[in-house]
Amino acid sequence: MQTVLITGGAGFIGSNFILFFMENNKELNVVNLDLLTYAGDLSNLKEIENNSRYTFVKGDICDRNLLEKLFKEYHITQVIHFAAESHVDNSIKNPDAFVRNNVFGTFNLLDVAKNYWMSAPRVFKNGFEDSRFHHISTDEVYGTLNDVGLFTEETSYAPNSPYSASKASSDFMVRSYYHTYGLNVVTTNCSNNYGPKQHDEKLIPTVIRKAILGEAIPIYGDGQNIRDWLYVLDHCKGIDLVFKNGIVGETYNIGGKNERNNLYIANIICEILDDICPKSKSYKNQISFVKDRPGHDFRYAIDASKLENELGWKAEENFETGIIKTINWYLNKYNQL
């Protein structure tokens, strides 16, 4: 039985993916390597903690000795790499952690995989001919858009924050291992995810939490910054498709075709809460505007037609259906239902 190393699997997207992946790939073992920093939570994976095909290892992708040990001990044949520092505000305050983890950590993982799977450039060892390294990235590497246009796989990189610059650097490192060594790599760049298990610091969980606690709901600037919102399970299905069927060396964008500005997000959540758990005044009264983030990108939007046309992927949730599922999950988490 082959074993897939999934890094960062205790985080939001990684944990959702592991649950989906193990349910739909029962011929594979999974080793989940996660350092369990603030964004990692093993309770996200309680459904499979006793599954014989699942192993959790607490550790750092920057620890080369650990990586080499894991590849040998578990005979790692595939890698799906989620592990990354991802919060833009944190990257503005502490950019060095993003360079270390996102750039050096990705290099470390690539290099150990290459050495374990290959005997020379473009020469795979016996049993590793189909070994693949799938790198999970973000649409933020493309920079910002004005009112029109979409990011495609051909869009030039123009990262505007230390976070997006570190992810762009890691994307280029992955690309270099394909072109230089012939490593079997694929990359997916996704739009903003939302859904169950997201860390409380992110926009949608923050709006829900602040609303039900009766606190001010903070919105950067005038709330007009636009994101393309992708329900996390749709993202997981796209990753699975690319991992299995994506062309070696290619990049695939995964987006939800759900452009919404931040103020709309806050308002729609408040309207749904007004219906589900009403109080004397609308939750909208709690919306407040705070000083904008430095270098805040105006708009992201992804063209996912390559993934749709070549691999048959399609987002199943629109924002209005996905947000109801998301709100109900968080209300359960916060014991409000």
N, C-alpha and C positions, 0 to 999 in steps of 0.2 A: 504493500500500500504506500502511495506517495505521500509526502509530508510538505505542507505549505507553511512557510514562515510568514506570519502577518504581524507587522510592527504597528504599534500604537493602537492595538485592538481593544483597549479598555476605554478609548475615547468615544465621542459621539458617533461619528460615521463608522469608525472601525468596529465598534461593538454591534451596531446595527448590521454591518456587513457580515461579521462572523456568524451571527445567528442565522441570517439568510443563507450564507454560503454553506454552512454545515448541514442545514436542512435540505439543501438542493444538490449537495455533492457528497453523498454518503460513502463514496469510495476513497475519500481523502482524509488524512489526519491534518490537524491544525495545531501549530505552536504559536501562541500569542506572546510576543515580546513587548513589554510596556514598562516604562520607568515609574508609572503611577505618580506623575506630577499632579498639579492641581486639577487638570482636565481629565485625568484618567480615574475611572471608578469601577472596581470589580463587580459592584452590584449590578452594573449594566449587563453582566454576563451570567447572572445567577441561574438562568435557565439551563445552562450547559456546564456548570462548574464540575459536575460529576460524570460528564460524558467521557467515555474511554478514548474517543478520538480527539479529545481536546486537552492541551497542556498549556498552562500559563507559566511564564517565566518573567520575573521582575528583573529588568536590566536596561542598560543604556546602549543605544545603537552606536554611540561613540566609543564604546569599549570593544576594541578589536579582538582581544583575547576571548571575551565572552562570545562574540559572534562566531569566531572560528570553532570554539567548543560546541556551540549549538548546531552548526552545520554538520559537524562530524557525529555528534551524539544522536541527532535525530535524522541524519541523512536527508537534509533539506534539499528538495528538488525544485521548489518554486518559491518566489517571494512576492508578496503584495505589501507595498510600503506606504503605510498611512502616517507613521510617526512624524510629527512636526510640531513646532511651536506655531500657533496659528492666530493669536489674537493681536490685531493691528495696534491697539492702544499699548499693549505690553511691548511690542516691538519698537515703539517710539521711545518708551522709557528705558528699555534694556535690550538694545539691538544685538549686543554680543551673544546673548543666548540663542538668538535666531540664526546667527551665522554658524555658531558651533553645531547646533542640533540639525538644522535644515540643510546646511551645505556639507560640513564635515561628516555628519552622521550619515547622509545619503552616500557620500563618497565611500565611507567605510564599508557600508553594506554592499555597494556595487563591487568593490574590490574583493571582498571576501567571497561573494557569490562567484565572481569571475574565476578566482583562483581554485575554488572548490569544484566548479562545473567544467572548466576548460583547461586544456594542457598547453595551448598556444592560441594566438589570435585566430579566430574562426575555426578552431578545432575543439569540439566538445569531447569530453571523456565518455567512455561507454556508460550508458544508462542515463546520461544527462543531455541527450540530443534535443529533448523537448523542454528543457528547463527554461523558465521565463521569469523575468524581473518586471513586475508591473508597478509603476510609480504613480502615486496619486497626487495631483497638483490642483491648481486653482486658476480661475479666470483672472485673478488680480494681477497675474504676470503681464497681462496685455495693457495694463494702464487704465485709462478712463475713456469713456465715450461721451460725445455730445448728445443731442436729442435724437439723432438718427444713427443707423448702422448697427452691425452686430460683430462680435468677435468670431472669427473663424480660425481654423488651424493654421492659416497662412498669415494671420495678423502679426505684425512685428511686436516683439516684446518691448514694453515701456513701463516697468514697475515704478511705483511712486512712493512706496513705504518700505522701511527696512524688512517687514514681513514679506511683501511681494518680491522684493529684490532677492531675498534669500531663497524663496521658492523658484524664482527664475533661474538662479544659479544652480539649484539642484536639478532643475529640468535640463539645463545645458550639460551638467555632469552625466546625466543618464544618456543624453544624446551622444556624448563623446564616447561612452563605453560601447555603444552600438557601432559607431563609425570607425573607431580605432580597433576594437577587439572583436567586433562581431557578436557581442553579447545580445541575447534574445530579450529585447526590452520593448515595452509599450508604455505610453503615458496617457493619462486622462486628466483633463482640466475641467473642473466643475464650477458651476455657479453657486450662489449661496444656498446652503442646505438648511432645512428646518424639519422638525419632527421630534419624536420621543428621544429621550436620553441626552439632549443637548445641554451643554454646560450652562449654568444659571447666568453667567456673565453676558451671554449673547443676546441680541436684540429681542427676539420673540419671547424667550423665557423671562427676560427682564420685564417686558411689558406685562405679561401675565402675572408674574410674581408681585410687582409693584402695585398692579391694579387691585388684586385681592387683599393685599396688606393695607390698602388705603393710603399708599405713599405716592409721591410725585412720580410720574412716568417720564423719564428723561429722554428727550429727542434732540439729537445734534442739529445745530443751526436752525434752518427753517423747515427741516423734515422733508425736503424735496429730493434728496439723494435717492437714486433708483437702483434696485438690484433685481436680478432675475432669480426667482425663488424656485428651488428644486426640492421636492419631498424626498426625504432620505432613502426610503425604500426604492423609489425610482432610480436614484443614484446607485444603490447597491446592485440593482438588476443590470444597469449599464456597465458597471465595473466587471461583473461576472461575465457578461458577453464579450467585453474587450479582452479580458484575461484568457478566455477560451478561444476566441475567434479573431481577435485583432491581428492585423498584419505586422510582422516584426519591424521595429523601428518607427512605427507610425504613432501619431498623436490623435486622440479623439476627444472632442469637446462634448460635455454632458450638461445640458441646460434644460430648464423647465418651461420656457416660453411663458413665464409668469412675471412680467415686469411690474413691480409695485414700488412706490416710494415709501420712505419710512413713516411718514405721517399717515398714509393710507393704512399701513400695517397696524399702527397703534389704534387708529379709529375702528378698523374692522374687528380687532380683538375686543375692544371695548363694547362694540355693538353686540357681539356674540355673548360676552359676559353679562351684558344688560339683560339678555334673554334667558341665559342659563341660571344665573344667580343674581337677580336684580337687587339693588338697594335703593335708598331714597333719591339719590342723584345718579346720573349717568357716570360711568367710569371715565368718560371723556373729559370730565372736569379735572381729572388728575394729570392730564397731559401737560407737560411743561417743556420749554425749550432751553437748552443749555449751550454753552460755548462750543463751537464746532471743533472737531478733531483737526489737528494740523495736516494739511495735504489731503483732505478728505476727497476721494474720487467721486465724481458726480454720478456716473452711470456705468453699470456693467450689464451686458446682455449677450447671450451666447447663441450662435447658430449651430444647432446640433444635427444638421441635415446629413453630415458625413456618417455619423453613427446610425442615424435612422435609415439612410439609404443603403449603406454597405452591410450593416449587421442586424437591421430590423428592429432596433430599439425604439420605444416610444414612451414618453412620460404618461403614466396612467392617472395621476392626480393633477387637478388644477389647484390653484391656490385656495380657492374658496372651499373645496372639499378637504384638502390637506390640513388647512388651519383649524377646522373643527376637530379633526382627529387629534391634532397636536394640543389644542386647548384642553380637551377632555383628559388627555394623558397627564398634563401638568396639574390639572385640578385634582386628579387622583393622587398625584405625587404630594401635593400640598394639602391633602385631606380636606378638600372643599366640596366633594360630591358625597 
